């Protein structure tokens, strides 16, 4: 029973970290989940014990499993059960399962019949993208680039940016996204050379 109490006590800080990482206020989270602000606040501070009816809408908003919310012990099954998410016509598959640090995603972006007029966005963070298949159009401020399979780019997401398919075929990319200052470190040659 002590182990269960410790696991449940750790849920509050995990919920707070997830909300802050997604830059959400308690008010915004309450509007998305239908859970009262006071209840969310008490959950995060540990004053309220988490229940299934409270955790389910939070898991949906955060795009994580219940196991991730409560940090359930591994079951011994080595398979990763990826759960694709659909947003803005694209499919996004989270490849990392732990909150914090660099997050990895696979994106499948639909092809476009006509070149799009991109709406550039900015936000805190650093992104590294690698094209698996297809052609990716990447707009970074005044630069309008097309990357093919096997090509990669990295950029500070405070730079106005947009990406999508460069032609009528879908494009698949891997994206590593981290907080401001975190960058992918690539070794140009083996250590010791």
C-alpha positions in Angstrom: 0.0 0.0 0.0 2.9 2.3 0.7 4.2 1.9 -2.9 0.7 2.9 -4.2 0.7 6.0 -2.0 4.1 7.0 -3.3 3.1 6.5 -6.9 -0.1 8.6 -6.5 1.8 11.3 -4.6 4.1 11.7 -7.6 1.2 12.3 -10.0 0.7 15.9 -9.0 4.2 17.2 -9.8 4.0 15.2 -13.1 0.7 16.8 -14.0 2.1 20.3 -13.2 5.3 19.6 -15.3 3.2 18.4 -18.3 1.0 21.5 -18.1 3.9 23.9 -17.9 5.8 22.1 -20.7 2.8 22.7 -22.9 2.6 26.3 -21.7 -1.0 26.0 -20.5 -2.7 27.9 -17.7 -5.0 26.1 -15.3 -7.8 28.1 -16.8 -7.0 26.8 -20.3 -6.6 23.3 -19.0 -10.0 23.5 -17.2 -11.6 24.7 -20.5 -10.1 21.8 -22.4 -10.9 19.0 -19.9 -14.1 20.2 -18.2 -12.4 19.8 -14.8 -12.7 22.7 -12.4 -9.6 24.9 -11.9 -9.7 24.3 -8.1 -9.7 20.6 -8.7 -6.8 20.8 -11.1 -4.8 23.0 -8.7 -5.4 20.5 -5.8 -4.4 17.6 -8.1 -1.1 19.3 -9.0 -0.3 20.2 -5.4 -1.1 16.7 -4.1 -4.1 17.9 -2.0 -6.5 15.8 -4.1 -6.0 12.1 -4.8 -6.1 11.4 -8.6 -9.0 9.3 -9.9 -9.7 7.7 -13.2 -12.4 10.2 -14.1 -9.9 13.1 -13.5 -6.9 11.5 -15.2 -8.7 10.4 -18.4 -9.4 13.9 -19.8 -5.9 15.1 -18.7 -4.3 12.2 -20.6 -6.3 13.1 -23.7 -5.4 16.8 -23.6 -1.7 16.0 -23.0 -1.6 13.2 -25.6 -0.1 10.6 -23.1 -1.3 7.3 -21.7 -2.6 6.8 -18.2 0.5 4.8 -17.5 2.6 7.8 -18.3 0.6 10.1 -16.0 1.1 7.8 -13.1 4.5 6.4 -14.1 3.2 2.9 -13.9 5.9 0.2 -13.6 6.9 -1.6 -16.8 4.9 -4.7 -17.6 7.8 -6.6 -19.2 6.4 -6.2 -22.6 9.2 -4.6 -24.8 6.8 -3.4 -27.5 6.1 0.3 -27.8 2.5 1.0 -28.4 2.6 4.2 -30.4 -0.6 6.2 -30.6 -0.8 8.5 -33.6 -2.6 11.8 -33.3 -4.3 13.8 -36.0 -4.0 17.6 -36.2 -4.2 20.1 -39.0 -4.4 17.3 -41.6 -1.2 15.7 -40.5 -0.4 12.6 -38.4 2.0 12.9 -35.5 3.4 9.9 -33.7 5.2 10.7 -30.4 8.3 8.5 -30.2 9.3 9.4 -26.6 7.3 8.4 -23.6 8.9 10.4 -20.8 8.1 14.1 -20.1 11.0 16.5 -20.1 14.1 16.8 -22.2 14.2 16.4 -26.0 11.0 14.9 -27.4 11.0 12.8 -30.6 8.1 12.7 -33.1 7.4 11.2 -36.5 5.2 13.3 -38.7 3.4 12.3 -41.9 2.4 15.4 -43.8 -0.1 15.1 -46.7 0.9 16.1 -50.2 -0.4 19.4 -51.6 -1.7 20.0 -55.1 -0.7 23.6 -55.1 2.1 25.3 -53.2 0.8 26.7 -50.0 1.2 30.2 -48.7 2.7 29.3 -45.3 1.7 31.0 -42.1 5.0 31.4 -40.2 4.9 30.6 -36.4 7.3 31.2 -33.6 7.6 29.6 -30.1 10.3 28.7 -27.6 12.4 25.7 -28.4 14.8 24.1 -30.8 13.9 21.7 -33.6 15.9 19.2 -35.6 14.1 17.5 -38.6 15.2 14.6 -40.7 13.3 13.7 -43.9 12.6 9.9 -44.1 10.5 9.9 -47.4 9.3 12.6 -49.8 10.2 16.2 -50.1 9.8 18.7 -47.2 9.3 22.4 -47.7 10.8 24.3 -44.8 10.3 28.0 -44.6 12.6 29.7 -42.1 12.1 33.5 -42.1 13.2 34.6 -45.6 14.6 31.1 -46.5 12.3 28.8 -48.5 14.0 25.4 -48.7 13.1 21.9 -50.1 14.7 19.0 -48.3 14.7 15.5 -49.8 15.0 12.0 -48.1 18.1 11.8 -46.0 18.5 15.5 -45.5 18.2 17.2 -42.1 17.9 20.8 -40.8 18.0 22.3 -37.3 16.7 25.7 -36.2 15.8 27.8 -33.3 12.0 27.9 -33.2 12.0 31.5 -32.2 12.8 32.0 -35.9 9.5 32.4 -37.9 9.0 29.0 -39.5 6.6 26.6 -41.3 7.0 23.1 -42.8 4.8 20.9 -45.0 5.0 18.8 -48.1 6.8 20.3 -51.0 4.6 18.6 -53.7 1.6 16.4 -54.1 3.2 13.4 -52.4 3.2 12.9 -48.6 6.4 13.5 -46.7 7.5 11.6 -43.6 9.9 13.3 -41.1 11.5 12.7 -37.8 11.5 15.7 -35.5 13.5 16.1 -32.3 12.2 19.1 -30.3 13.7 20.5 -27.2 13.5 23.4 -24.9 15.4 26.6 -25.7 19.1 25.8 -25.6 18.8 22.1 -26.1 20.3 21.0 -29.4 20.9 17.7 -31.2 24.6 17.0 -31.0 26.0 15.1 -33.9 29.5 13.6 -34.0 31.3 14.3 -37.4 33.7 11.4 -36.9 34.3 8.6 -34.5 35.9 9.5 -31.1 39.6 9.0 -31.2 40.2 10.0 -34.8 
